Amino acid sequence: MLRITIVDSSNEAVKIRVEGRLTGLWVEELRRSCDMHGLGDGVRLTLDLADVPFVDATGIEFLKTLRGRCVTLLDPSSFVAEQLKDVAPCGDIGGLD
């Protein structure tokens, strides 16, 4: 199960907290949430990943795509951060700098 919560939202920025395992069909659910909250409309999107203990290969690919689109990824686990370390640094990954 994956819980997706809008923590903060304005016309310029949206912060989403993600909790649980980012796997399988939940990746598509997160994709829909990101699209619904302005990813394509120039809104600055931040995902708080502090409560995501595991991400499967599909989820990692999606997070790489988001990072390439300048989405900020906050507090990923060391496992997730390691998987994303070679992605172009358009977005921010908290704790990797």
DSSP file (Angstrom, degrees, kcal/mol; ACC not computed):
  #  RESIDUE AA STRUCTURE BP1 BP2  ACC     N-H-->O    O-->H-N    N-H-->O    O-->H-N    TCO  KAPPA ALPHA  PHI   PSI    X-CA   Y-CA   Z-CA
    1    1 A M              0   0    0      0, 0.0    20,-1.0     0, 0.0     2,-0.4   0.000 360.0 360.0 360.0 147.1    0.0    0.0    0.0
    2    2 A L  E     -A   20   0A   0     18,-0.2     2,-0.5    20,-0.0    18,-0.2  -0.996 360.0-154.6-129.7 132.0    1.1    3.5   -0.7
    3    3 A R  E     -A   19   0A   0     16,-3.2    16,-2.6    -2,-0.4     2,-0.5  -0.929   8.1-168.7-107.9 130.7   -0.3    6.7    0.9
    4    4 A I  E     +A   18   0A   0     -2,-0.5     2,-0.4    14,-0.2    14,-0.2  -0.978   9.6 179.9-121.0 118.5    0.0    9.9   -1.0
    5    5 A T  E     -A   17   0A   0     12,-2.6    12,-3.1    -2,-0.5     2,-0.8  -0.973  28.0-134.9-125.9 130.3   -0.8   13.1    0.9
    6    6 A I  E     +A   16   0A   0     -2,-0.4    10,-0.2    10,-0.2     3,-0.1  -0.752  26.9 176.7 -80.6 114.4   -0.8   16.7   -0.3
    7    7 A V  E     +     0   0A   0      8,-2.6     2,-0.3    -2,-0.8    -1,-0.2   0.852  66.1   4.0 -87.9 -39.6    1.1   18.5    2.5
    8    8 A D  E     -A   15   0A   0      7,-1.4     7,-2.9     2,-0.0     2,-0.4  -0.994  66.3-178.7-150.3 139.5    1.2   22.0    1.0
    9    9 A S  E     +A   14   0A   0     -2,-0.3     2,-0.3     5,-0.2     5,-0.2  -0.988  12.2 146.9-148.1 134.1   -0.3   23.4   -2.2
   10   10 A S        -     0   0    0      3,-2.3    -2,-0.0    -2,-0.4    33,-0.0  -0.846  61.9 -87.9-145.6-177.1   -0.3   26.8   -3.9
   11   11 A N  S    S+     0   0    0     -2,-0.3     3,-0.1     1,-0.2    -2,-0.0   0.726 127.1  36.3 -68.7 -20.5   -0.3   28.1   -7.5
   12   12 A E  S    S+     0   0    0      1,-0.2    32,-3.1    31,-0.1     2,-0.3   0.717 122.5  22.1-104.6 -26.4    3.5   27.9   -7.6
   13   13 A A  E     - b   0  44A   0     30,-0.2    -3,-2.3     2,-0.0     2,-0.4  -0.996  49.5-166.9-149.8 147.8    4.4   24.8   -5.6
   14   14 A V  E     -Ab   9  45A   0     30,-2.6    32,-2.5    -2,-0.3     2,-0.5  -1.000   8.1-160.4-134.3 133.4    3.0   21.5   -4.3
   15   15 A K  E     -Ab   8  46A   0     -7,-2.9    -8,-2.6    -2,-0.4    -7,-1.4  -0.970  10.6-169.4-115.5 127.0    4.6   19.3   -1.7
   16   16 A I  E     -Ab   6  47A   0     30,-3.1    32,-3.2    -2,-0.5     2,-0.5  -0.953  12.1-148.5-117.7 130.1    3.5   15.6   -1.6
   17   17 A R  E     -Ab   5  48A   0    -12,-3.1   -12,-2.6    -2,-0.4     2,-0.5  -0.858  13.7-161.4 -95.8 130.2    4.3   13.2    1.2
   18   18 A V  E     -A    4   0A   0     30,-2.5    33,-0.7    -2,-0.5     2,-0.4  -0.949   9.3-177.4-114.0 129.6    4.7    9.6    0.0
   19   19 A E  E     +Ab   3  51A   0    -16,-2.6   -16,-3.2    -2,-0.5    33,-0.2  -0.992  43.5  19.5-131.6 129.3    4.5    6.8    2.6
   20   20 A G  E    S-A    2   0A   0     31,-2.7     2,-0.5    -2,-0.4    34,-0.4  -0.692  99.6 -26.6 116.0-168.2    4.9    3.0    1.9
   21   21 A R        -     0   0    0    -20,-1.0     2,-1.3    -2,-0.2    34,-0.2  -0.727  48.7-144.7 -89.1 126.4    6.4    0.9   -0.8
   22   22 A L  B     +e   55   0B   0     32,-2.3    34,-2.0    -2,-0.5    37,-0.3  -0.724  52.4 127.9 -91.8  89.3    6.6    2.4   -4.2
   23   23 A T    >   -     0   0    0     -2,-1.3     3,-2.0    32,-0.2     4,-0.5  -0.931  57.6 -22.3-140.8 159.4    6.0   -0.7   -6.3
   24   24 A G  T >> S+     0   0    0     -2,-0.3     3,-1.4     1,-0.3     4,-0.7  -0.002 126.5   3.9  48.2-128.4    3.9   -2.1   -9.1
   25   25 A L  H 3> S+     0   0    0      1,-0.3     4,-1.6     2,-0.2    -1,-0.3   0.711 121.8  71.5 -65.3 -21.5    0.5   -0.3   -9.6
   26   26 A W  H <> S+     0   0    0     -3,-2.0     4,-2.3     1,-0.2    -1,-0.3   0.787  89.3  61.9 -67.3 -26.1    1.4    2.3   -6.9
   27   27 A V  H <> S+     0   0    0     -3,-1.4     4,-2.3    -4,-0.5    -1,-0.2   0.932 104.7  47.1 -63.2 -44.5    3.9    3.8   -9.3
   28   28 A E  H  X S+     0   0    0     -4,-0.7     4,-2.4     1,-0.2    -2,-0.2   0.876 109.5  54.2 -65.2 -36.9    1.1    4.6  -11.7
   29   29 A E  H  X S+     0   0    0     -4,-1.6     4,-2.1     2,-0.2    -1,-0.2   0.913 109.7  46.7 -62.7 -42.7   -1.0    6.0   -8.9
   30   30 A L  H  X S+     0   0    0     -4,-2.3     4,-2.6     2,-0.2    -2,-0.2   0.889 109.7  54.7 -66.0 -38.7    1.9    8.4   -7.9
   31   31 A R  H  X S+     0   0    0     -4,-2.3     4,-2.5     1,-0.2    -2,-0.2   0.930 108.7  48.0 -58.9 -45.8    2.3    9.4  -11.5
   32   32 A R  H  X S+     0   0    0     -4,-2.4     4,-2.7     1,-0.2    -1,-0.2   0.906 111.3  50.7 -62.4 -41.4   -1.3   10.3  -11.7
   33   33 A S  H  X S+     0   0    0     -4,-2.1     4,-1.7     2,-0.2    -2,-0.2   0.919 110.7  48.5 -63.3 -43.0   -1.1   12.3   -8.5
   34   34 A C  H  <>S+     0   0    0     -4,-2.6     5,-1.9     1,-0.2    -2,-0.2   0.922 114.2  46.0 -62.8 -44.0    2.0   14.2   -9.8
   35   35 A D  H ><5S+     0   0    0     -4,-2.5     3,-1.2     1,-0.2     5,-0.4   0.898 111.3  52.5 -64.9 -40.5    0.3   15.0  -13.1
   36   36 A M  H 3<5S+     0   0    0     -4,-2.7    -1,-0.2     1,-0.3    -2,-0.2   0.810 105.8  55.6 -66.1 -30.2   -2.9   16.1  -11.3
   37   37 A H  T 3<5S-     0   0    0     -4,-1.7    -1,-0.3    -5,-0.2    -2,-0.2   0.020 129.1 -82.8-100.2  28.9   -1.1   18.5   -9.0
   38   38 A G  T X >S+     0   0    0     -3,-1.2     5,-1.6     4,-0.0     3,-1.5   0.586  77.2 141.1  98.0  11.3    0.6   20.5  -11.7
   39   39 A L  G > <S+     0   0    0     -5,-1.9     3,-0.6     1,-0.3    -4,-0.2   0.890  86.8  39.0 -55.2 -39.2    3.7   18.6  -12.9
   40   40 A G  G 3 5S+     0   0    0     -5,-0.4    -1,-0.3     1,-0.2    -5,-0.1   0.492 107.2  67.4 -87.1  -2.8    3.0   19.6  -16.5
   41   41 A D  G < 5S-     0   0    0     -3,-1.5    -1,-0.2    -6,-0.1    -2,-0.2   0.191 116.2 -98.5-105.6  15.8    1.8   23.1  -15.6
   42   42 A G  T < 5S+     0   0    0     -3,-0.6     2,-0.3     1,-0.3    -3,-0.1   0.592  74.1 146.5  80.3   9.9    5.0   24.6  -14.4
   43   43 A V      < -     0   0    0     -5,-1.6     2,-0.6     1,-0.1    -1,-0.3  -0.651  55.8-116.2 -80.1 134.8    4.2   24.1  -10.7
   44   44 A R  E     -b   13   0A   0    -32,-3.1   -30,-2.6    -2,-0.3     2,-0.4  -0.612  36.4-159.2 -73.3 116.7    7.3   23.3   -8.5
   45   45 A L  E     -b   14   0A   0     -2,-0.6    27,-2.2   -32,-0.2     2,-0.4  -0.845  12.6-173.8-106.9 134.1    6.7   19.8   -7.2
   46   46 A T  E     -bc  15  72A   0    -32,-2.5   -30,-3.1    -2,-0.4     2,-0.5  -0.993   7.4-160.0-125.4 130.9    8.4   18.3   -4.1
   47   47 A L  E     -bc  16  73A   0     25,-3.2    27,-3.1    -2,-0.4     2,-0.8  -0.954   9.0-149.7-110.1 123.8    8.1   14.7   -3.0
   48   48 A D  E     +bc  17  74A   0    -32,-3.2   -30,-2.5    -2,-0.5     3,-0.3  -0.838  20.5 173.8 -90.8 111.1    8.9   13.9    0.6
   49   49 A L  E >   +     0   0A   0     25,-2.8     3,-1.9    -2,-0.8    28,-0.3   0.192  40.8 114.7-103.8  13.8   10.2   10.3    0.4
   50   50 A A  E 3  S+     0   0A   0      1,-0.3    -1,-0.2    24,-0.2   -31,-0.1   0.788  80.8  46.0 -58.2 -29.5   11.3    9.9    4.1
   51   51 A D  E 3  S+b   19   0A   0    -33,-0.7   -31,-2.7    -3,-0.3    -1,-0.3  -0.006  86.1 101.2-106.1  28.6    8.6    7.3    4.7
   52   52 A V    <   +     0   0    0     -3,-1.9    25,-0.5   -33,-0.2    28,-0.2  -0.901  42.6 175.7-111.9 100.6    9.3    5.2    1.6
   53   53 A P        +     0   0    0      0, 0.0     2,-0.3     0, 0.0    -1,-0.1   0.729  65.4  24.0 -79.4 -21.0   11.4    2.2    2.7
   54   54 A F        -     0   0    0    -34,-0.4   -32,-2.3    25,-0.1     2,-0.4  -0.999  54.3-174.3-149.6 141.4   11.5    0.4   -0.7
   55   55 A V  B     -e   22   0B   0     -2,-0.3   -32,-0.2   -34,-0.2   -34,-0.0  -0.996  20.0-142.7-134.1 128.1   11.2    1.3   -4.4
   56   56 A D     >  -     0   0    0    -34,-2.0     4,-2.5    -2,-0.4     5,-0.2  -0.203  39.0 -88.0 -81.6-179.1   11.1   -1.4   -7.1
   57   57 A A  H  > S+     0   0    0      1,-0.2     4,-2.2     2,-0.2     5,-0.2   0.864 128.4  51.0 -60.0 -38.8   12.8   -1.0  -10.5
   58   58 A T  H  > S+     0   0    0      1,-0.2     4,-2.0     2,-0.2    -1,-0.2   0.907 111.2  48.7 -65.1 -41.3    9.6    0.7  -12.1
   59   59 A G  H  > S+     0   0    0    -37,-0.3     4,-2.6     2,-0.2    -2,-0.2   0.891 109.1  52.4 -65.0 -40.3    9.5    3.1   -9.2
   60   60 A I  H  X S+     0   0    0     -4,-2.5     4,-2.4     2,-0.2    -2,-0.2   0.925 108.9  50.2 -61.8 -44.3   13.2    4.0   -9.5
   61   61 A E  H  X S+     0   0    0     -4,-2.2     4,-2.0     1,-0.2    -1,-0.2   0.901 111.1  49.4 -61.0 -40.3   12.7    4.7  -13.3
   62   62 A F  H  X S+     0   0    0     -4,-2.0     4,-2.5     2,-0.2    -2,-0.2   0.925 110.5  49.4 -65.1 -43.7    9.8    6.9  -12.4
   63   63 A L  H  X S+     0   0    0     -4,-2.6     4,-2.7     1,-0.2    -2,-0.2   0.868 109.0  53.3 -63.6 -35.8   11.8    8.8   -9.8
   64   64 A K  H  X S+     0   0    0     -4,-2.4     4,-2.2     2,-0.2    -1,-0.2   0.912 109.1  49.4 -62.8 -41.9   14.6    9.3  -12.3
   65   65 A T  H  X S+     0   0    0     -4,-2.0     4,-0.9     2,-0.2    -2,-0.2   0.926 111.6  48.5 -62.0 -44.9   12.1   10.8  -14.7
   66   66 A L  H ><>S+     0   0    0     -4,-2.5     5,-2.1     1,-0.2     3,-0.9   0.927 110.1  50.9 -61.7 -44.8   10.8   13.1  -12.1
   67   67 A R  H ><5S+     0   0    0     -4,-2.7     3,-1.7     1,-0.3    24,-0.8   0.897 107.2  54.1 -60.5 -40.1   14.3   14.2  -11.1
   68   68 A G  H 3<5S+     0   0    0     -4,-2.2    -1,-0.3     1,-0.3    -2,-0.2   0.721 105.1  55.3 -65.4 -20.5   15.0   14.9  -14.8
   69   69 A R  T <<5S-     0   0    0     -4,-0.9    -1,-0.3    -3,-0.9    -2,-0.2   0.138 125.3-103.2 -97.9  18.3   11.9   17.1  -14.8
   70   70 A C  T < 5 +     0   0    0     -3,-1.7     2,-0.4     1,-0.2    -3,-0.2   0.757  66.7 155.6  69.0  28.6   13.3   19.2  -11.8
   71   71 A V      < -     0   0    0     -5,-2.1     2,-0.5    -8,-0.1    -1,-0.2  -0.717  43.8-124.5 -81.9 135.7   11.1   17.6   -9.1
   72   72 A T  E     -c   46   0A   0    -27,-2.2   -25,-3.2    -2,-0.4     2,-0.7  -0.703  19.8-159.4 -82.9 128.1   12.7   17.9   -5.7
   73   73 A L  E     -cd  47  93A   0     19,-3.5    21,-1.6    -2,-0.5     2,-0.3  -0.923  12.7-157.3-111.0 107.2   13.0   14.5   -4.0
   74   74 A L  E     -c   48   0A   0    -27,-3.1   -25,-2.8    -2,-0.7   -24,-0.2  -0.673  58.7 -14.2 -91.5 136.6   13.4   15.0   -0.2
   75   75 A D  S    S-     0   0    0     -2,-0.3    -1,-0.2   -27,-0.2    20,-0.1   0.823  73.0-175.9  50.4  50.8   14.9   12.6    2.2
   76   76 A P        -     0   0    0      0, 0.0    -1,-0.1     0, 0.0   -26,-0.1  -0.407  34.2 -98.6 -70.1 155.5   15.1    9.4    0.1
   77   77 A S     >  -     0   0    0    -25,-0.5     4,-2.9   -28,-0.3     5,-0.2  -0.245  36.5-105.4 -63.4 163.1   16.4    6.3    1.9
   78   78 A S  H  > S+     0   0    0      1,-0.2     4,-2.2     2,-0.2     5,-0.2   0.866 122.7  55.7 -60.9 -34.8   20.0    5.4    1.3
   79   79 A F  H  > S+     0   0    0      2,-0.2     4,-1.6     1,-0.2    -1,-0.2   0.945 111.6  41.5 -60.4 -49.6   18.9    2.6   -1.1
   80   80 A V  H  > S+     0   0    0      1,-0.2     4,-1.4     2,-0.2    -2,-0.2   0.916 112.8  53.7 -67.0 -43.5   16.8    5.0   -3.2
   81   81 A A  H  X S+     0   0    0     -4,-2.9     4,-0.7     1,-0.2     3,-0.3   0.894 107.3  52.3 -58.4 -40.7   19.5    7.7   -3.1
   82   82 A E  H >< S+     0   0    0     -4,-2.2     3,-0.7     1,-0.2     4,-0.3   0.894 107.9  51.1 -62.4 -40.4   22.1    5.2   -4.4
   83   83 A Q  H 3< S+     0   0    0     -4,-1.6     3,-0.3     1,-0.2    -1,-0.2   0.769 115.5  42.7 -67.6 -25.9   19.8    4.3   -7.3
   84   84 A L  H >< S+     0   0    0     -4,-1.4     3,-1.9    -3,-0.3    -1,-0.2   0.436  82.5 100.4-100.4  -1.1   19.4    7.9   -8.3
   85   85 A K  T << S+     0   0    0     -3,-0.7    -1,-0.2    -4,-0.7    -2,-0.1   0.741  81.4  51.0 -64.0 -24.2   23.0    9.1   -7.9
   86   86 A D  T 3  S+     0   0    0     -3,-0.3    -1,-0.3    -4,-0.3     2,-0.3   0.373  84.8 110.2 -94.2   5.1   23.8    9.0  -11.6
   87   87 A V  S <  S-     0   0    0     -3,-1.9    -3,-0.0     1,-0.1   -22,-0.0  -0.594  85.5 -91.7 -82.5 141.1   20.8   11.0  -12.7
   88   88 A A    >   -     0   0    0     -2,-0.3     2,-1.6     1,-0.2     3,-0.6  -0.231  41.2-119.0 -50.3 134.8   21.4   14.5  -14.1
   89   89 A P  T 3  S+     0   0    0      0, 0.0    -1,-0.2     0, 0.0   -21,-0.1  -0.152  74.8 121.5 -80.4  45.0   21.1   16.9  -11.1
   90   90 A C  T 3  S+     0   0    0     -2,-1.6   -22,-0.2   -23,-0.1     2,-0.1   0.950  75.1  43.5 -68.7 -47.1   18.2   19.0  -12.3
   91   91 A G  S <  S-     0   0    0    -24,-0.8     2,-0.4    -3,-0.6   -19,-0.2  -0.382  93.2-108.5 -88.9 172.3   16.1   18.2   -9.2
   92   92 A D        -     0   0    0     -2,-0.1   -19,-3.5   -22,-0.1     2,-0.5  -0.808  19.2-163.7-103.4 143.3   17.3   18.1   -5.7
   93   93 A I  B >   -d   73   0A   0     -2,-0.4     3,-1.8   -21,-0.2     4,-0.4  -0.948  28.5-126.9-123.3 110.2   17.9   15.0   -3.6
   94   94 A G  T 3  S+     0   0    0    -21,-1.6   -13,-0.0    -2,-0.5    -2,-0.0  -0.269  88.8  16.5 -57.7 133.4   18.1   16.0    0.1
   95   95 A G  T 3  S+     0   0    0    -20,-0.1    -1,-0.2   -21,-0.0   -21,-0.0   0.387 100.8  91.6  89.6  -2.9   21.2   14.7    1.8
   96   96 A L    <         0   0    0     -3,-1.8    -2,-0.1     1,-0.2    -1,-0.0   0.627 360.0 360.0 -97.5 -14.5   23.2   13.8   -1.3
   97   97 A D              0   0    0     -4,-0.4    -1,-0.2     0, 0.0    -3,-0.1   0.499 360.0 360.0 -74.3 360.0   25.1   17.1   -1.7
